[in-house]
Amino acid sequence: MRADPREAFFAVTCQGYLVRVQAVPGAGRTEVAGLVGDRLKIRLAAPPEKGAANRELLAFLAARLGLPRQAVRLLHGAGSRAKLVAVDGLEPELWQRLRQLLPEGPDRSG
């Protein structure tokens, strides 16, 4: 595991990044809720029905990362809370925006 917990949930690939997510559908609002192990915990204001939570997750990540929606894809976990998301792009600014998804703090685990 990496020394900085803000980097524990993502890894670089030859085309961009892989982001490990623990999704919590049916929340009051969509927001980052911390870390669960090596996964970014994201509460989703969408039900886990007919792909609504997956669409909400991808739209949320794209917006927070400043990317077009098509640059963020669900690779694994369509029917699971544990998800693997591909993020296209290798710009240094994208690495920084990924790190900023999880704010610094004494305890961001959830």
DSSP file (Angstrom, degrees, kcal/mol; ACC not computed):
  #  RESIDUE AA STRUCTURE BP1 BP2  ACC     N-H-->O    O-->H-N    N-H-->O    O-->H-N    TCO  KAPPA ALPHA  PHI   PSI    X-CA   Y-CA   Z-CA
    1    1 A M              0   0    0      0, 0.0     7,-0.1     0, 0.0     2,-0.1   0.000 360.0 360.0 360.0 150.5    0.0    0.0    0.0
    2    2 A R        -     0   0    0      2,-0.2     6,-0.1     1,-0.1     5,-0.1  -0.360 360.0-122.0 -76.3 157.1    1.2    3.5   -0.7
    3    3 A A  S    S+     0   0    0      1,-0.1    -1,-0.1    -2,-0.1     5,-0.0   0.876  99.2  64.9 -66.9 -39.0    2.3    5.8    2.1
    4    4 A D  S >  S-     0   0    0      1,-0.1     3,-2.2     2,-0.0     4,-0.3  -0.779  73.0-153.2 -90.0 115.6   -0.3    8.5    1.3
    5    5 A P  G >  S+     0   0    0      0, 0.0     3,-1.1     0, 0.0     4,-0.4   0.724  91.3  71.8 -62.1 -19.5   -3.8    7.2    1.9
    6    6 A R  G 3  S+     0   0    0      1,-0.2    96,-0.2     2,-0.1    95,-0.2   0.555 102.6  43.7 -72.4  -4.9   -5.2    9.6   -0.7
    7    7 A E  G X  S+     0   0    0     -3,-2.2     3,-0.9     1,-0.1    -1,-0.2   0.362  87.6  91.9-114.0   1.3   -3.5    7.4   -3.3
    8    8 A A  T <  S+     0   0    0     -3,-1.1    -2,-0.1    -4,-0.3    -1,-0.1   0.765  83.4  52.7 -68.8 -25.9   -4.6    4.1   -1.9
    9    9 A F  T 3  S+     0   0    0     -4,-0.4    11,-3.1    30,-0.1     2,-0.3   0.455 106.1  52.1 -95.9  -1.1   -7.7    3.8   -4.0
   10   10 A F  E <   -A   19   0A   0     -3,-0.9     2,-0.3     9,-0.2     9,-0.2  -0.961  55.7-167.8-137.1 156.2   -6.3    4.4   -7.5
   11   11 A A  E     -A   18   0A   0      7,-2.1     7,-2.8    -2,-0.3     2,-0.2  -0.991  25.7-115.7-140.0 145.2   -3.5    3.1   -9.7
   12   12 A V  E     -A   17   0A   0     -2,-0.3     5,-0.3     5,-0.2     2,-0.2  -0.541  31.0-177.2 -80.7 145.6   -2.0    4.3  -12.9
   13   13 A T        -     0   0    0      3,-3.2    -1,-0.0    -2,-0.2     5,-0.0  -0.686  46.7 -91.4-125.6-177.2   -2.3    2.3  -16.2
   14   14 A C  S    S+     0   0    0     -2,-0.2     3,-0.1     1,-0.2    76,-0.1   0.661 126.9  33.2 -72.7 -13.9   -1.0    2.9  -19.7
   15   15 A Q  S    S-     0   0    0     74,-0.1    74,-2.6     1,-0.0     2,-0.3   0.496 130.7 -62.3-117.1  -8.9   -4.2    4.8  -20.6
   16   16 A G  E    S- B   0  88A   0     72,-0.3    -3,-3.2    74,-0.1     2,-0.3  -0.836  76.2 -36.4 165.3-126.8   -5.2    6.5  -17.4
   17   17 A Y  E     -AB  12  87A   0     70,-2.7    70,-2.9    -2,-0.3     2,-0.5  -0.945  30.6-140.1-136.2 153.0   -6.2    5.3  -13.9
   18   18 A L  E     -AB  11  86A   0     -7,-2.8    -7,-2.1    -2,-0.3     2,-0.5  -0.969  22.6-160.8-109.1 131.1   -8.1    2.5  -12.2
   19   19 A V  E     -AB  10  85A   0     66,-3.1    66,-2.7    -2,-0.5     2,-0.5  -0.959   8.0-147.7-118.3 124.6  -10.2    3.6   -9.3
   20   20 A R  E     - B   0  84A   0    -11,-3.1    20,-2.9    -2,-0.5     2,-0.4  -0.809  24.9-174.0 -92.3 125.1  -11.5    1.2   -6.7
   21   21 A V  E     -cB  40  83A   0     62,-2.6    62,-3.0    -2,-0.5     2,-0.6  -0.933  27.7-156.6-125.3 141.4  -14.9    2.2   -5.3
   22   22 A Q  E     -cB  41  82A   0     18,-2.5    20,-2.2    -2,-0.4     2,-0.3  -0.954  29.6-154.8-109.9 105.6  -17.1    1.0   -2.5
   23   23 A A  E     -c   42   0A   0     58,-3.1    20,-0.2    -2,-0.6    18,-0.1  -0.596  16.3-168.5 -87.7 141.6  -20.6    2.3   -3.6
   24   24 A V  E     -c   43   0A   0     18,-2.3    20,-2.9    -2,-0.3     3,-0.5  -0.821  17.4-164.9-127.2  89.7  -23.4    3.0   -1.1
   25   25 A P  E     +c   44   0A   0      0, 0.0    20,-0.2     0, 0.0    18,-0.0  -0.265  63.2  43.2 -73.6 162.3  -26.6    3.5   -3.1
   26   26 A G  S    S+     0   0    0     20,-2.4    19,-0.2    18,-0.6     2,-0.1   0.652  77.0 146.8  81.5  17.4  -29.8    5.1   -1.8
   27   27 A A        -     0   0    0     17,-2.7    -1,-0.2    -3,-0.5     3,-0.1  -0.319  61.9-112.0 -80.0 167.3  -28.1    7.9    0.2
   28   28 A G  S    S+     0   0    0      1,-0.2     2,-0.3    17,-0.1    17,-0.1   0.810  97.5   2.5 -69.1 -30.8  -29.6   11.3    0.7
   29   29 A R  S    S-     0   0    0      2,-0.1     2,-0.5    15,-0.1    -1,-0.2  -0.978  81.0-101.0-151.3 160.0  -26.9   12.9   -1.5
   30   30 A T        +     0   0    0     -2,-0.3     2,-0.3    14,-0.2    14,-0.2  -0.741  60.2 134.4 -87.4 125.1  -24.0   11.8   -3.7
   31   31 A E  E     -D   43   0A   0     12,-2.0    12,-2.6    -2,-0.5     2,-0.4  -0.988  59.4 -95.4-164.3 156.7  -20.7   12.4   -1.9
   32   32 A V  E     -D   42   0A   0     -2,-0.3    10,-0.2    10,-0.2     3,-0.1  -0.679  33.3-174.8 -77.0 132.0  -17.3   10.9   -1.0
   33   33 A A  E     -     0   0A   0      8,-3.4     2,-0.3    -2,-0.4     9,-0.2   0.299  43.7 -95.6-115.0   7.4  -17.5    9.4    2.4
   34   34 A G  E     -D   41   0A   0      7,-0.7     7,-2.9    76,-0.1    -1,-0.4  -0.839  57.6 -38.9 119.7-156.3  -13.9    8.3    3.0
   35   35 A L  E     -De  40 109A   0     73,-2.7    75,-3.4    -2,-0.3     2,-0.4  -0.881  29.5-166.9-114.9 146.4  -11.9    5.1    2.6
   36   36 A V  E >  S-D   39   0A   0      3,-2.6     3,-1.5    -2,-0.4     2,-0.4  -0.908  74.2 -56.8-125.7 100.4  -12.9    1.5    3.2
   37   37 A G  T 3  S-     0   0    0     -2,-0.4   -29,-0.1     1,-0.2   -28,-0.0  -0.516 122.0 -18.4  62.7-120.9   -9.6   -0.4    3.0
   38   38 A D  T 3  S+     0   0    0     -2,-0.4     2,-0.4    -3,-0.1   -18,-0.2   0.031 121.3  95.1-104.7  26.3   -8.2    0.5   -0.4
   39   39 A R  E <  S- D   0  36A   0     -3,-1.5    -3,-2.6   -20,-0.1     2,-0.6  -0.924  74.8-124.0-120.1 143.3  -11.5    1.7   -1.8
   40   40 A L  E     -cD  21  35A   0    -20,-2.9   -18,-2.5    -2,-0.4     2,-0.6  -0.747  28.6-139.3 -81.2 119.6  -13.0    5.1   -2.1
   41   41 A K  E     -cD  22  34A   0     -7,-2.9    -8,-3.4    -2,-0.6    -7,-0.7  -0.721  24.5-178.0 -85.2 122.5  -16.4    5.0   -0.4
   42   42 A I  E     -cD  23  32A   0    -20,-2.2   -18,-2.3    -2,-0.6     2,-0.4  -0.978  18.5-147.2-126.4 121.1  -19.0    7.0   -2.3
   43   43 A R  E     -cD  24  31A   0    -12,-2.6   -12,-2.0    -2,-0.5     2,-0.5  -0.695  20.1-152.5 -82.1 136.7  -22.5    7.5   -1.2
   44   44 A L  E     -c   25   0A   0    -20,-2.9   -17,-2.7    -2,-0.4     2,-1.5  -0.949  18.1-146.6-120.8 128.2  -24.9    7.7   -4.1
   45   45 A A  S    S+     0   0    0     -2,-0.5   -15,-0.2   -19,-0.2   -17,-0.1  -0.340  77.5  84.3 -84.8  53.7  -28.3    9.5   -4.2
   46   46 A A  S    S-     0   0    0     -2,-1.5   -20,-2.4   -17,-0.1   -19,-0.3  -0.983  81.7-110.0-151.3 146.8  -29.7    6.9   -6.6
   47   47 A P        -     0   0    0      0, 0.0     2,-1.7     0, 0.0     6,-0.9  -0.413  30.7-112.4 -77.3 156.7  -31.3    3.5   -5.9
   48   48 A P  S    S+     0   0    0      0, 0.0     2,-0.4     0, 0.0     3,-0.0  -0.289  79.9 117.7 -82.0  53.7  -29.5    0.3   -6.9
   49   49 A E  S >  S-     0   0    0     -2,-1.7     3,-2.2     1,-0.1     4,-0.1  -0.979  78.8 -13.3-128.3 132.3  -32.1   -0.4   -9.5
   50   50 A K  T 3  S-     0   0    0     -2,-0.4    -1,-0.1     1,-0.3     0, 0.0   0.780 121.8 -59.7  53.2  33.9  -31.7   -0.7  -13.3
   51   51 A G  T 3> S+     0   0    0     27,-0.1     4,-2.4     3,-0.0    -1,-0.3   0.535 100.8 130.2  79.2   6.2  -28.2    0.7  -13.3
   52   52 A A  H <> S+     0   0    0     -3,-2.2     4,-2.3     1,-0.2     5,-0.2   0.910  73.6  47.3 -61.9 -43.2  -29.2    4.1  -11.7
   53   53 A A  H  > S+     0   0    0     -6,-0.9     4,-2.5     2,-0.2    -1,-0.2   0.885 111.5  51.6 -67.1 -37.7  -26.5    4.0   -9.0
   54   54 A N  H  > S+     0   0    0      2,-0.2     4,-2.3     1,-0.2    -2,-0.2   0.919 110.8  47.7 -64.6 -42.7  -23.9    3.1  -11.6
   55   55 A R  H  X S+     0   0    0     -4,-2.4     4,-2.3     1,-0.2    -2,-0.2   0.908 112.2  49.9 -63.4 -41.4  -24.9    6.0  -13.8
   56   56 A E  H  X S+     0   0    0     -4,-2.3     4,-2.5    -5,-0.2    -2,-0.2   0.913 110.3  50.9 -62.8 -43.3  -24.9    8.3  -10.8
   57   57 A L  H  X S+     0   0    0     -4,-2.5     4,-2.6     2,-0.2     5,-0.2   0.940 112.3  44.9 -59.8 -49.6  -21.4    7.1   -9.8
   58   58 A L  H  X S+     0   0    0     -4,-2.3     4,-2.3     1,-0.2    -1,-0.2   0.890 114.3  48.5 -65.9 -40.0  -19.9    7.6  -13.2
   59   59 A A  H  X S+     0   0    0     -4,-2.3     4,-2.3    -5,-0.2    -1,-0.2   0.901 112.3  49.9 -65.4 -40.8  -21.5   11.0  -13.7
   60   60 A F  H  X S+     0   0    0     -4,-2.5     4,-2.8    -5,-0.2     5,-0.2   0.939 112.5  45.8 -62.9 -48.9  -20.3   12.1  -10.2
   61   61 A L  H  X S+     0   0    0     -4,-2.6     4,-2.2     1,-0.2    -2,-0.2   0.918 112.5  50.9 -62.6 -43.3  -16.7   11.0  -10.8
   62   62 A A  H  X>S+     0   0    0     -4,-2.3     5,-2.7    -5,-0.2     4,-0.7   0.931 113.3  45.6 -59.6 -45.8  -16.6   12.6  -14.3
   63   63 A A  H ><5S+     0   0    0     -4,-2.3     3,-0.8     1,-0.2    -2,-0.2   0.931 113.8  47.8 -64.1 -46.2  -17.8   15.9  -12.8
   64   64 A R  H 3<5S+     0   0    0     -4,-2.8    -1,-0.2     1,-0.2    -2,-0.2   0.819 115.9  45.1 -65.8 -30.0  -15.5   15.9   -9.8
   65   65 A L  H 3<5S-     0   0    0     -4,-2.2    -1,-0.2    -5,-0.2    -2,-0.2   0.493 110.5-120.8 -92.3  -3.8  -12.5   15.0  -12.1
   66   66 A G  T <<5 +     0   0    0     -3,-0.8    -3,-0.2    -4,-0.7    -4,-0.1   0.867  68.4 131.3  68.4  37.4  -13.4   17.6  -14.7
   67   67 A L      < -     0   0    0     -5,-2.7    -1,-0.2    -6,-0.2    -2,-0.1  -0.818  65.6 -97.1-118.6 156.5  -13.7   15.0  -17.5
   68   68 A P    >   -     0   0    0      0, 0.0     3,-2.3     0, 0.0     4,-0.2  -0.460  41.1-113.1 -66.7 148.8  -16.4   14.2  -20.1
   69   69 A R  G >  S+     0   0    0      1,-0.3     3,-1.6     2,-0.2    -7,-0.1   0.824 115.0  61.7 -53.7 -35.9  -18.7   11.5  -19.0
   70   70 A Q  G 3  S+     0   0    0      1,-0.3    -1,-0.3     3,-0.0   -12,-0.0   0.595  91.3  68.2 -71.5  -8.7  -17.3    9.1  -21.7
   71   71 A A  G <  S+     0   0    0     -3,-2.3    17,-2.9     1,-0.1     2,-0.5   0.459  93.3  66.8 -85.9  -1.3  -13.8    9.3  -20.1
   72   72 A V  E <   +F   87   0A   0     -3,-1.6     2,-0.4    15,-0.2    15,-0.2  -0.979  67.1 175.6-125.2 120.1  -15.1    7.3  -17.0
   73   73 A R  E     -F   86   0A   0     13,-2.7    13,-3.1    -2,-0.5     2,-0.6  -0.956  32.0-125.5-130.5 142.9  -16.2    3.7  -17.5
   74   74 A L  E     +F   85   0A   0     -2,-0.4    11,-0.2    11,-0.2     3,-0.1  -0.770  29.2 173.4 -83.9 118.3  -17.3    0.9  -15.2
   75   75 A L  E     +     0   0A   0      9,-2.8     2,-0.3    -2,-0.6    10,-0.2   0.856  63.4   4.7 -92.6 -42.1  -15.1   -2.1  -15.7
   76   76 A H  E    S+F   84   0A   0      8,-1.5     8,-2.3     1,-0.1    -1,-0.3  -0.985 105.3  46.8-144.0 150.4  -16.3   -4.5  -13.0
   77   77 A G    >   +     0   0    0     -2,-0.3     3,-1.7     6,-0.2    -1,-0.1   0.745  46.6 152.9  96.2  26.6  -18.9   -4.6  -10.3
   78   78 A A  T 3  S+     0   0    0      1,-0.3   -24,-0.1    -3,-0.1   -27,-0.1   0.855  86.5  30.9 -56.4 -35.9  -22.1   -3.5  -12.1
   79   79 A G  T 3  S+     0   0    0      3,-0.1     2,-0.3   -25,-0.0    -1,-0.3   0.150 115.5  73.5-107.7  18.7  -24.2   -5.5   -9.7
   80   80 A S  S <  S-     0   0    0     -3,-1.7   -57,-0.1     2,-0.1    -4,-0.0  -0.856  76.6-128.7-129.5 160.1  -21.9   -5.1   -6.7
   81   81 A R  S    S+     0   0    0     -2,-0.3   -58,-3.1   -59,-0.1     2,-0.6   0.795  96.7  77.1 -76.8 -28.9  -21.0   -2.4   -4.2
   82   82 A A  E    S+B   22   0A   0    -60,-0.2     2,-0.3   -62,-0.0   -60,-0.2  -0.742  71.6 175.7 -83.3 118.5  -17.3   -3.1   -4.9
   83   83 A K  E     -B   21   0A   0    -62,-3.0   -62,-2.6    -2,-0.6     2,-0.5  -0.890  30.2-148.9-128.9 153.4  -16.6   -1.5   -8.3
   84   84 A L  E     -BF  20  76A   0     -8,-2.3    -9,-2.8    -2,-0.3    -8,-1.5  -0.989  21.1-168.9-122.1 121.2  -13.6   -0.9  -10.5
   85   85 A V  E     -BF  19  74A   0    -66,-2.7   -66,-3.1    -2,-0.5     2,-0.4  -0.916  12.8-144.5-115.5 133.4  -13.7    2.3  -12.6
   86   86 A A  E     -BF  18  73A   0    -13,-3.1   -13,-2.7    -2,-0.4     2,-0.5  -0.823  11.9-165.3 -95.1 134.4  -11.4    3.2  -15.5
   87   87 A V  E     -BF  17  72A   0    -70,-2.9   -70,-2.7    -2,-0.4     2,-0.3  -0.980  14.5-140.1-120.9 117.8  -10.6    6.9  -15.9
   88   88 A D  E     +B   16   0A   0    -17,-2.9   -72,-0.3    -2,-0.5     2,-0.1  -0.589  58.3  63.8 -81.6 135.7   -9.0    7.9  -19.2
   89   89 A G        -     0   0    0    -74,-2.6    -2,-0.1    -2,-0.3   -74,-0.1  -0.186  50.1-149.5 127.9 143.8   -6.2   10.4  -19.2
   90   90 A L        +     0   0    0     -2,-0.1   -74,-0.1   -74,-0.1    -1,-0.1   0.168  46.6 138.0-124.9  15.1   -2.6   10.7  -18.0
   91   91 A E    >>  -     0   0    0      1,-0.1     4,-1.4     2,-0.0     3,-1.0  -0.362  60.1-126.6 -64.1 141.2   -2.4   14.5  -17.4
   92   92 A P  H 3> S+     0   0    0      0, 0.0     4,-1.8     0, 0.0    -1,-0.1   0.841 110.7  60.5 -56.7 -32.9   -0.6   15.4  -14.1
   93   93 A E  H 3> S+     0   0    0      1,-0.2     4,-2.4     2,-0.2     5,-0.1   0.838  99.7  55.5 -64.0 -32.2   -3.6   17.5  -13.2
   94   94 A L  H <> S+     0   0    0     -3,-1.0     4,-2.5     2,-0.2    -1,-0.2   0.912 104.4  52.6 -67.3 -42.3   -5.8   14.4  -13.3
   95   95 A W  H  X S+     0   0    0     -4,-1.4     4,-2.0     1,-0.2    -2,-0.2   0.920 111.3  47.7 -57.1 -43.9   -3.5   12.6  -10.8
   96   96 A Q  H  X S+     0   0    0     -4,-1.8     4,-1.9     1,-0.2    -2,-0.2   0.902 110.2  51.1 -65.8 -41.5   -3.9   15.7   -8.5
   97   97 A R  H  X S+     0   0    0     -4,-2.4     4,-0.6     2,-0.2    -1,-0.2   0.870 108.3  52.8 -65.5 -35.8   -7.7   15.7   -8.9
   98   98 A L  H >< S+     0   0    0     -4,-2.5     3,-1.2     1,-0.2     4,-0.5   0.935 109.2  48.9 -62.0 -45.8   -7.9   12.0   -8.0
   99   99 A R  H >< S+     0   0    0     -4,-2.0     3,-1.1     1,-0.3    -2,-0.2   0.865 107.0  57.0 -60.6 -36.2   -5.9   12.7   -4.8
  100  100 A Q  H 3< S+     0   0    0     -4,-1.9    -1,-0.3     1,-0.2    -2,-0.2   0.575  84.0  80.8 -77.2  -8.6   -8.3   15.6   -4.0
  101  101 A L  T << S+     0   0    0     -3,-1.2    -1,-0.2    -4,-0.6    -2,-0.2   0.867  96.4  48.8 -60.3 -33.2  -11.3   13.3   -4.1
  102  102 A L  S <  S-     0   0    0     -3,-1.1    -1,-0.2    -4,-0.5     3,-0.1  -0.894  93.4-141.8-109.2 102.0  -10.3   12.3   -0.6
  103  103 A P        -     0   0    0      0, 0.0     2,-0.1     0, 0.0    -3,-0.1  -0.202  25.8 -98.2 -62.2 153.2   -9.6   15.4    1.5
  104  104 A E        +     0   0    0     -4,-0.0     3,-0.1     2,-0.0    -4,-0.0  -0.408  63.4 133.2 -67.3 147.9   -6.8   15.4    4.0
  105  105 A G        -     0   0    0      1,-0.1     3,-0.3    -3,-0.1    -3,-0.0  -0.920  66.1 -95.7 175.7 164.6   -7.8   14.7    7.5
  106  106 A P  S    S+     0   0    0      0, 0.0     2,-0.3     0, 0.0    -1,-0.1   0.849 112.3  13.2 -66.4 -34.6   -6.9   12.7   10.6
  107  107 A D        +     0   0    0      1,-0.1    -3,-0.0    -3,-0.1     0, 0.0  -0.809  58.5 158.6-148.0 102.1   -9.4    9.9    9.8
  108  108 A R        +     0   0    0     -3,-0.3   -73,-2.7    -2,-0.3     2,-0.2   0.163  42.5 117.2-107.1  16.6  -11.1    9.6    6.5
  109  109 A S  B      e   35   0A   0    -75,-0.3   -73,-0.2     1,-0.1   -75,-0.0  -0.554 360.0 360.0 -83.4 151.4  -12.0    5.9    6.8
  110  110 A G              0   0    0    -75,-3.4   -74,-0.2    -2,-0.2    -1,-0.1   0.421 360.0 360.0-139.4 360.0  -15.6    5.0    6.9
